Amino acid sequence: MKKLFVTIAAAALYLLVSIATGWWAVTWIIWVFYFVYIIAQVYKDHQ
């Protein structure tokens, strides 16, 4: 449940930054790194 909350909070933060700055081209890179991080955490938790 904690990971879900963190994911939603991160998504909201990145969305706000993207809207405020108009830097959609930059924030997608952040999403890619965040996605890799979440996948690594899920993989680590299931071992």
N, C-alpha and C positions, 0 to 999 in steps of 0.2 A: 504494500500500500504506500510505503514511503517513496518508492521509486516512481510510482504513478504521480504522486503529488509533485515531486521534483521535476518530472517530465512536463507536467502541465505548467508549472511555474516557469520553467525554462522556455517553453513554447510561447507563453504570454510575453515574457521579457524580450525575446528575439523579435516577436511580432511588433511590439511597441517600438523597439529600436529601429526596425525596418521601416515602419510607417513614419516615425519622427525624422529619420535621416534620409529616407528615400534610397538607401543603399542596399537594395535587394540583391544586387550582384555580389556584394560582400557577405551578406548574412547567410547565403546558401552554403558558403564554405564552412561557416560555423556549424550549420546543421549537419553537414557531412561528418565533421569531427565528432559532434555529439552523438550521431547515430552509431559510429564505430565504437565510441565509449560505452554506450548502452548495450550494444551487442556483446562487447567484451565482458561487461559486468554480468549479464544474463548467463553467458557461457561459463564464467567463473563460478557463479552461484549453483549451477547444475552439475558441477563436477563432484 
